[in-house]
Amino acid sequence: MSQVRITVRPNGSLRIDDPNSLVELVDAEGNKYDLTGKTAFSLCRCGASANRPFCDGSHKTINFQANDLAPKAAQPPSV
């Protein structure tokens, strides 16, 4: 069984790949978003999407910039 994978896209959305339809997305009141048949979707990070919480590509038109890279593991000191 494939795992859910969330990818932080450079200066863009959060891409959720959910090949087995395991993800449940709910709003602040616990209401479920209909993800029927979706094995992948993107969530807005810039706040400009007209279809929030989903991404509509607005980050491109507002030139959204984010410096989001996972920290590299510390290298052990040389002996």
C-alpha positions as a LaTeX table, in Angstrom:
\begin{tabular}{lrrr}
\hline
Residue & $x$ (\AA) & $y$ (\AA) & $z$ (\AA) \\
\hline
Met1 & 0.00 & 0.00 & 0.00 \\
Ser2 & 1.43 & 3.39 & $-0.99$ \\
Gln3 & 1.79 & 6.08 & 1.66 \\
Val4 & 0.34 & 9.55 & 1.62 \\
Arg5 & 3.01 & 12.02 & 0.49 \\
Ile6 & 2.89 & 15.77 & 1.13 \\
Thr7 & 5.27 & 17.85 & $-0.95$ \\
Val8 & 6.06 & 21.49 & $-0.15$ \\
Arg9 & 6.32 & 23.02 & $-3.60$ \\
Pro10 & 8.80 & 25.88 & $-4.02$ \\
Asn11 & 6.88 & 29.16 & $-3.74$ \\
Gly12 & 3.66 & 27.24 & $-4.24$ \\
Ser13 & 1.13 & 24.88 & $-2.78$ \\
Leu14 & 1.24 & 21.84 & $-0.56$ \\
Arg15 & 0.74 & 18.88 & $-2.90$ \\
Ile16 & $-0.96$ & 15.86 & $-1.32$ \\
Asp17 & $-0.60$ & 12.56 & $-3.14$ \\
Asp18 & $-3.05$ & 10.08 & $-1.62$ \\
Pro19 & $-3.13$ & 7.00 & $-3.88$ \\
Asn20 & $-5.37$ & 5.03 & $-1.53$ \\
Ser21 & $-7.78$ & 7.87 & $-0.65$ \\
Leu22 & $-6.87$ & 7.79 & 3.04 \\
Val23 & $-6.79$ & 11.54 & 3.70 \\
Glu24 & $-9.79$ & 13.19 & 5.31 \\
Leu25 & $-9.82$ & 16.99 & 5.04 \\
Val26 & $-12.12$ & 18.85 & 7.45 \\
Asp27 & $-12.83$ & 22.51 & 8.18 \\
Ala28 & $-12.66$ & 24.19 & 11.60 \\
Glu29 & $-16.15$ & 22.89 & 12.43 \\
Gly30 & $-15.36$ & 19.30 & 11.44 \\
Asn31 & $-17.23$ & 19.38 & 8.13 \\
Lys32 & $-15.61$ & 17.13 & 5.54 \\
Tyr33 & $-14.49$ & 18.36 & 2.12 \\
Asp34 & $-15.54$ & 16.05 & $-0.70$ \\
Leu35 & $-12.38$ & 14.39 & $-1.97$ \\
Thr36 & $-14.23$ & 11.58 & $-3.74$ \\
Gly37 & $-12.11$ & 10.20 & $-6.56$ \\
Lys38 & $-9.18$ & 12.49 & $-5.82$ \\
Thr39 & $-5.88$ & 10.72 & $-5.43$ \\
Ala40 & $-4.01$ & 14.03 & $-5.44$ \\
Phe41 & $-4.84$ & 17.64 & $-4.63$ \\
Ser42 & $-3.04$ & 20.85 & $-3.67$ \\
Leu43 & $-3.65$ & 23.12 & $-0.70$ \\
Cys44 & $-3.12$ & 26.88 & $-0.80$ \\
Arg45 & $-0.28$ & 28.42 & 1.22 \\
Cys46 & $-0.36$ & 31.97 & $-0.15$ \\
Gly47 & $-3.89$ & 32.86 & 0.98 \\
Ala48 & $-4.90$ & 34.27 & $-2.43$ \\
Ser49 & $-6.81$ & 31.26 & $-3.80$ \\
Ala50 & $-10.46$ & 31.85 & $-4.63$ \\
Asn51 & $-11.01$ & 28.15 & $-3.90$ \\
Arg52 & $-9.43$ & 27.86 & $-0.45$ \\
Pro53 & $-8.30$ & 25.65 & 1.10 \\
Phe54 & $-7.43$ & 24.33 & $-2.36$ \\
Cys55 & $-4.83$ & 25.93 & $-4.58$ \\
Asp56 & $-5.99$ & 27.64 & $-7.78$ \\
Gly57 & $-2.56$ & 28.85 & $-8.94$ \\
Ser58 & $-2.96$ & 32.38 & $-7.55$ \\
His59 & 0.50 & 32.16 & $-5.94$ \\
Lys60 & 1.94 & 32.65 & $-9.44$ \\
Thr61 & 0.08 & 35.91 & $-10.07$ \\
Ile62 & 0.95 & 37.43 & $-6.67$ \\
Asn63 & 4.59 & 36.26 & $-6.83$ \\
Phe64 & 4.32 & 34.33 & $-3.57$ \\
Gln65 & 7.75 & 33.64 & $-2.06$ \\
Ala66 & 8.53 & 31.14 & 0.67 \\
Asn67 & 11.83 & 29.84 & 1.95 \\
Asp68 & 10.73 & 26.35 & 2.89 \\
Leu69 & 13.42 & 23.71 & 2.75 \\
Ala70 & 13.77 & 20.83 & 5.16 \\
Pro71 & 16.83 & 21.27 & 7.38 \\
Lys72 & 19.74 & 19.07 & 6.44 \\
Ala73 & 20.85 & 16.52 & 9.01 \\
Ala74 & 23.90 & 17.65 & 10.96 \\
Gln75 & 27.12 & 16.00 & 9.83 \\
Pro76 & 29.08 & 14.17 & 12.55 \\
Pro77 & 32.31 & 15.99 & 13.44 \\
Ser78 & 35.44 & 14.79 & 11.70 \\
Val79 & 37.87 & 12.89 & 13.88 \\
\hline
\end{tabular}
